[in-house]
């Protein structure tokens, strides 16, 4: 990459490791907590019946332990559970791809002790008041019960009374590729309506004895697990969302010239990087939100992303090593299904971190180019240990952290 000598000759600032402090309250025994909250609901289910347990593609801490415990609780109640990958268009929108995603989380037929049905076939079970068809997994419909497991958290593309959580697991996860594509055709701003409206139809048509809501703290440790009766999803989930938002981590600086992100991926966030953390989506900076970041550099794609590079389009520069990991079929399948072409665009490519930083500095507006404010994070999930340029230490010393 050819850069002006004025940029090549800049002495880049020394980076210093700092620790951001967040509330670390969490469950000491997640399995016991799952069992305690789920067992009373499982006891109400008919012995000998079947239950489709919906498990998604998000990187939930201990998801294998949580799913295994739910399966065990159902078995102990005399129910015959099986697992359905509930992840919309993820995994390339294929049965094999979605099983591979679960395998990456340690969820297999062998580890769970139950079958996994990854069929992508759906049925239309109704329409919303706006006339939108509601798809749902055919194998799930053939079960006596459906039990979704989902992390409740702020969504990366919209704000609503329900965002990511049990309702989304039903509407988009359980809707498979067909349902995901249909909902996203209405556009991202409409998700605050289309998700709960679709979930309402599913809740009315499907027997959901309970769903397991999971909330994590800023350190990605399990803070809360709660079994919620299906008919209560639309009233209880908004309350759980408020708790989840209060526990979110953040980057504790208002203004950053360059943010370096070591890795992004679908296992980190649906958008690769959590838009709530970087105050930016694939259409640009979020108005009035902080931190205000001029340029973002991405260095790698997580192994758990399985080549899905959704989120690259939010960055300004990427390293060539990250580019080489892209599975374009998986990326395009997800991006087209979600109706967002910006998120899968390829930023400027640099060979090294230093080259990317120098190129980014050349494009920043109104900064002290000889004294840039640079922050480096592992990803948008892990924000306790970060690196900052020396000139930002005054913020740290002023008890910001």
TADADA-V998790 format. One record per pair of residues at least 6 apart in sequence whose ideal C-beta (glycine too) atoms are under 7 Angstrom apart, sorted by sequence separation. I is the first residue (numbers start at 1). J is the second residue. D is the distance in Angstrom with one decimal. If there is no record, write none. Layout:
BEGIN
((I J D) (I J D))
END
This chain:
BEGIN
((27 33 5.0) (60 66 7.0) (75 81 6.6) (91 97 3.1) (109 115 5.9) (127 133 5.7) (128 134 6.5) (140 146 5.2) (216 222 5.9) (217 223 4.4) (266 272 6.7) (275 281 4.6) (279 285 6.3) (280 286 6.2) (312 318 6.0) (335 341 6.2) (350 356 3.8) (377 383 6.1) (74 81 4.4) (91 98 3.8) (109 116 5.3) (127 134 6.5) (172 179 6.4) (216 223 5.8) (265 272 6.1) (279 286 4.9) (285 292 6.9) (90 98 6.7) (126 134 5.0) (155 163 3.6) (171 179 6.8) (172 180 4.9) (175 183 6.8) (186 194 5.1) (214 222 6.4) (215 223 5.0) (228 236 4.9) (264 272 3.9) (301 309 6.0) (335 343 5.8) (361 369 5.6) (91 100 6.2) (124 133 4.8) (125 134 5.7) (154 163 5.5) (155 164 4.8) (215 224 4.1) (264 273 4.9) (335 344 3.8) (350 359 6.0) (377 386 5.0) (71 81 5.1) (91 101 4.6) (124 134 6.6) (154 164 6.9) (279 289 3.8) (376 386 6.5) (87 98 5.7) (90 101 6.2) (124 135 5.8) (125 136 5.2) (153 164 4.9) (172 183 6.0) (183 194 4.9) (214 225 5.5) (279 290 5.8) (348 359 6.7) (361 372 5.9) (375 386 6.2) (376 387 4.1) (55 67 5.3) (152 164 6.8) (171 183 6.3) (261 273 6.2) (279 291 5.7) (332 344 6.4) (85 98 3.8) (122 135 4.1) (123 136 6.3) (151 164 6.7) (152 165 3.8) (212 225 6.2) (213 226 4.9) (279 292 7.0) (280 293 6.5) (331 344 5.1) (375 388 5.3) (53 67 6.8) (85 99 6.4) (87 101 6.4) (102 116 6.8) (122 136 6.0) (226 240 6.8) (279 293 6.8) (298 312 6.4) (122 137 5.8) (123 138 5.2) (150 165 5.3) (183 198 6.3) (212 227 5.7) (213 228 5.5) (278 293 6.2) (374 389 4.3) (67 83 6.9) (85 101 6.7) (122 138 5.9) (150 166 4.8) (373 389 6.1) (53 70 6.0) (85 102 5.4) (99 116 6.3) (121 138 4.4) (210 227 4.4) (211 228 5.5) (298 315 4.5) (309 326 4.5) (372 389 6.6) (53 71 6.4) (123 141 5.9) (148 166 5.4) (150 168 6.8) (210 228 6.2) (278 296 6.7) (296 314 6.7) (297 315 6.6) (307 325 6.2) (373 391 6.5) (99 118 4.7) (119 138 6.6) (150 169 3.9) (210 229 5.5) (211 230 6.5) (224 243 6.8) (259 278 6.7) (296 315 4.4) (307 326 5.9) (308 327 6.5) (373 392 5.6) (98 118 5.0) (119 139 5.2) (210 230 6.7) (296 316 5.5) (297 317 4.6) (298 318 4.6) (299 319 5.0) (307 327 2.5) (371 391 5.4) (148 169 4.2) (209 230 6.7) (295 316 4.5) (300 321 6.5) (301 322 5.2) (306 327 6.6) (310 331 6.0) (117 139 4.4) (148 170 5.9) (208 230 2.8) (211 233 6.5) (295 317 6.9) (300 322 5.1) (308 330 4.5) (309 331 4.7) (51 74 5.5) (95 118 4.2) (172 195 7.0) (299 322 6.1) (307 330 5.0) (308 331 5.3) (323 346 6.9) (83 107 6.8) (95 119 6.1) (171 195 4.9) (213 237 7.0) (223 247 6.0) (298 322 5.8) (301 325 4.3) (306 330 6.1) (310 334 5.4) (95 120 5.5) (215 240 6.2) (310 335 5.8) (94 120 6.9) (251 277 6.5) (308 334 5.7) (323 349 5.7) (168 195 5.4) (171 198 3.7) (203 230 5.3) (213 240 5.4) (250 277 6.5) (51 79 5.1) (53 81 5.2) (55 83 5.6) (167 195 5.6) (171 199 4.9) (174 202 6.8) (203 231 6.3) (215 243 5.9) (248 276 6.7) (83 112 6.1) (167 196 5.6) (170 199 4.8) (215 244 4.9) (218 247 6.0) (313 342 4.8) (314 343 6.8) (318 347 5.0) (320 349 5.5) (48 78 6.2) (49 79 5.5) (50 80 4.8) (51 81 4.6) (52 82 6.3) (53 83 5.0) (54 84 5.5) (55 85 6.4) (56 86 5.2) (57 87 3.7) (158 188 5.7) (203 233 6.2) (217 247 4.8) (218 248 6.5) (313 343 4.5) (317 347 5.4) (42 73 4.9) (47 78 3.2) (49 80 7.0) (53 84 7.0) (55 86 6.3) (56 87 5.1) (83 114 6.1) (157 188 4.6) (158 189 6.4) (160 191 6.9) (171 202 6.8) (218 249 3.6) (282 313 4.9) (313 344 5.8) (316 347 5.5) (317 348 4.8) (318 349 6.0) (319 350 5.9) (320 351 5.4) (30 62 5.4) (34 66 5.7) (38 70 6.0) (42 74 5.4) (45 77 5.7) (52 84 5.0) (54 86 3.7) (82 114 5.2) (160 192 3.0) (167 199 3.7) (170 202 4.6) (215 247 6.9) (282 314 5.2) (311 343 6.1) (312 344 6.8) (313 345 3.9) (315 347 4.8) (316 348 6.5) (57 90 4.3) (81 114 5.3) (82 115 4.4) (83 116 4.7) (84 117 5.6) (85 118 5.1) (158 191 4.4) (159 192 6.7) (162 195 6.4) (281 314 6.6) (310 343 5.0) (312 345 6.9) (317 350 5.4) (31 65 5.7) (35 69 5.8) (39 73 5.4) (43 77 5.6) (45 79 5.2) (57 91 6.8) (82 116 6.9) (140 174 6.0) (157 191 6.5) (158 192 5.2) (162 196 5.3) (199 233 6.4) (200 234 6.5) (259 293 4.9) (264 298 5.6) (268 302 6.3) (280 314 5.7) (310 344 5.8) (312 346 6.1) (319 353 6.9) (30 65 6.1) (34 69 4.3) (38 73 4.8) (42 77 4.0) (82 117 5.7) (199 234 6.9) (256 291 5.1) (261 296 6.5) (267 302 5.7) (309 344 6.6) (312 347 6.1) (30 66 6.6) (34 70 6.4) (254 290 4.7) (255 291 6.7) (258 294 6.8) (261 297 6.9) (263 299 6.8) (265 301 5.8) (42 79 6.6) (137 174 5.2) (254 291 5.8) (255 292 5.1) (256 293 4.7) (257 294 5.2) (258 295 5.0) (259 296 4.9) (260 297 4.8) (261 298 5.2) (262 299 5.1) (263 300 4.4) (264 301 6.6) (265 302 3.2) (267 304 3.3) (319 356 6.4) (31 69 4.7) (35 73 5.7) (136 174 5.3) (196 234 6.0) (253 291 5.4) (254 292 6.4) (261 299 6.8) (262 300 6.1) (263 301 6.7) (264 302 6.9) (267 305 6.2) (272 310 5.2) (273 311 5.2) (136 175 6.1) (137 176 5.6) (258 297 6.6) (260 299 6.7) (263 302 5.0) (265 304 5.5) (266 305 5.0) (271 310 6.4) (272 311 1.9) (317 356 4.4) (67 107 5.8) (135 175 4.4) (251 291 5.3) (265 305 3.2) (271 311 5.1) (272 312 6.9) (64 105 5.7) (71 112 5.6) (135 176 6.7) (273 314 6.0) (63 105 5.2) (64 106 3.8) (71 113 6.8) (266 308 4.9) (317 359 6.2) (64 107 5.4) (71 114 5.5) (135 178 4.5) (136 179 6.8) (271 314 7.0) (317 360 5.7) (57 101 4.9) (68 112 5.8) (135 179 3.4) (266 310 6.5) (316 360 6.4) (67 112 6.4) (166 211 4.3) (55 102 6.4) (64 111 6.6) (135 182 6.2) (166 213 5.8) (264 311 4.9) (165 213 6.4) (133 182 5.9) (132 182 6.7) (55 107 6.2) (84 137 5.7) (122 175 6.5) (122 176 5.0) (132 186 6.5) (299 353 6.4) (84 139 6.0) (84 140 5.5) (120 176 5.1) (122 178 4.6) (120 177 5.6) (122 179 6.1) (282 340 6.0) (283 342 6.1) (297 356 4.6) (146 206 5.1) (282 342 3.7) (297 357 6.9) (146 207 7.0) (150 211 6.7) (152 213 5.0) (282 343 4.2) (86 148 6.7) (132 194 6.4) (145 207 5.1) (146 208 5.2) (147 209 6.8) (152 214 6.9) (166 228 6.5) (144 207 6.6) (145 208 7.0) (147 210 6.4) (148 211 4.3) (149 212 4.6) (150 213 6.6) (151 214 4.6) (152 215 5.5) (297 360 6.1) (134 198 4.9) (145 209 5.4) (147 211 6.3) (150 214 6.9) (141 206 7.0) (151 216 6.6) (295 360 4.0) (136 202 5.8) (167 233 5.6) (134 201 4.5) (166 233 5.1) (167 234 6.8) (129 197 6.9) (134 202 6.5) (295 363 6.3) (128 197 4.2) (295 364 6.0) (128 198 6.3) (136 206 7.0) (167 237 6.0) (294 364 4.6) (166 237 5.8) (294 365 6.8) (162 234 6.8) (165 237 5.1) (271 343 6.4) (128 201 6.4) (126 201 4.3) (162 237 4.9) (165 240 7.0) (125 201 6.6) (162 238 6.0) (165 241 6.6) (70 147 6.6) (125 202 6.9) (161 238 4.6) (163 241 6.0) (70 149 6.2) (126 205 6.1) (162 241 6.6) (125 205 4.8) (67 149 6.1) (66 149 6.3) (86 169 5.6) (88 172 4.6) (93 177 4.2) (88 173 5.9) (152 237 6.3) (54 140 7.0) (87 173 5.6) (52 139 6.5) (86 173 3.2) (88 175 6.6) (52 140 4.0) (86 174 5.0) (88 176 6.6) (89 177 4.7) (152 240 4.5) (88 177 6.5) (152 241 5.7) (154 244 6.8) (52 143 4.1) (60 151 4.9) (89 180 4.7) (153 244 4.8) (154 245 5.6) (51 143 5.8) (54 146 6.6) (88 180 3.2) (89 181 6.6) (152 244 5.0) (50 143 4.5) (51 144 6.7) (54 147 7.0) (58 151 5.8) (260 353 6.9) (50 144 5.1) (51 145 4.2) (52 146 5.0) (53 147 5.0) (54 148 4.1) (55 149 5.6) (56 150 6.2) (154 248 6.8) (49 144 3.9) (54 149 6.5) (49 145 6.3) (51 147 5.4) (53 149 6.7) (46 144 6.9) (258 357 6.2) (45 145 6.1) (258 360 5.0) (278 380 6.6) (277 380 4.2) (274 380 4.0) (257 364 5.3) (273 380 4.9) (257 367 5.0) (268 379 4.9) (269 380 6.0) (268 380 6.1) (56 169 5.9) (156 269 5.7) (268 381 5.3) (156 270 5.5) (157 271 6.8) (258 372 6.2) (260 374 6.9) (54 169 5.6) (156 271 4.3) (257 372 4.5) (262 377 6.9) (263 378 6.7) (264 379 6.3) (257 373 4.5) (258 374 4.7) (259 375 5.3) (260 376 4.1) (261 377 5.9) (262 378 4.9) (263 379 5.1) (56 173 5.0) (256 373 5.5) (257 374 6.4) (262 379 6.5) (156 274 5.7) (157 275 6.9) (255 373 6.5) (261 379 6.3) (54 173 5.9) (156 275 4.2) (256 375 5.1) (54 174 5.7) (156 276 6.5) (154 276 5.2) (253 375 6.4) (157 281 6.6) (251 375 6.4) (251 377 7.0) (251 383 6.3) (250 383 6.9) (249 383 4.2) (253 392 6.6) (70 212 5.9) (253 395 6.2) (66 212 7.0) (66 214 6.6) (252 400 5.3) (252 401 6.2) (187 339 6.7) (184 337 6.2) (60 214 5.8) (184 338 4.6) (185 339 6.0) (61 216 6.0) (184 339 4.4) (181 337 4.5) (180 337 5.2) (61 220 5.1) (61 221 6.3) (62 222 6.2) (177 337 6.3) (61 222 5.7) (220 381 5.5) (45 209 5.3) (44 209 6.3) (218 383 6.9) (219 384 6.1) (41 209 5.3) (41 210 3.8) (38 210 6.6) (38 212 6.2) (90 266 6.2) (34 212 6.7) (41 227 5.1) (37 225 5.9) (41 229 6.9) (37 226 5.6) (38 227 4.6) (37 227 4.3) (26 217 5.5) (34 225 5.2) (25 217 6.3) (30 222 4.8) (33 225 5.0) (24 217 6.3) (23 217 6.2) (23 218 6.6) (24 219 5.7) (26 221 3.7) (27 222 4.9) (30 225 6.7) (22 218 3.5) (26 222 5.9) (27 223 6.9) (22 219 6.7) (26 223 5.3) (25 223 6.2) (104 304 5.5) (101 306 6.4) (100 306 6.5) (59 267 3.7) (57 266 6.3) (59 268 6.2) (91 306 6.9) (23 247 6.5) (22 249 5.3) (20 252 5.7) (97 330 6.9) (92 329 5.8) (92 330 4.4) (93 333 4.5) (92 333 5.2) (89 333 5.7) (90 334 6.2) (93 337 6.6) (59 304 6.2) (89 334 5.2) (89 337 3.6) (88 337 6.9) (12 354 7.0) (12 357 6.2) (10 358 6.9) (1 350 6.0) (8 358 6.4) (7 358 4.9) (10 361 6.8) (1 355 5.6) (7 361 5.9) (3 358 5.6) (7 362 4.8) (3 359 6.1) (1 359 6.1) (4 362 6.5) (3 362 6.3) (10 369 6.5) (13 372 6.6) (15 374 6.9) (10 370 6.1) (13 374 6.4) (15 376 6.3) (22 384 6.6) (20 383 5.9) (20 384 5.6) (19 384 6.1) (19 385 5.9) (20 386 6.4) (17 385 6.4) (18 386 6.2) (17 387 5.4) (18 388 5.7) (16 387 6.5) (15 387 4.4) (16 388 6.0) (15 388 6.9) (15 389 6.0) (16 390 5.8) (13 389 3.9) (14 390 5.1) (13 390 5.5) (16 393 6.3) (13 391 6.2) (18 396 5.3) (21 401 5.9) (20 401 5.4) (19 401 6.7) (18 401 6.3))
END
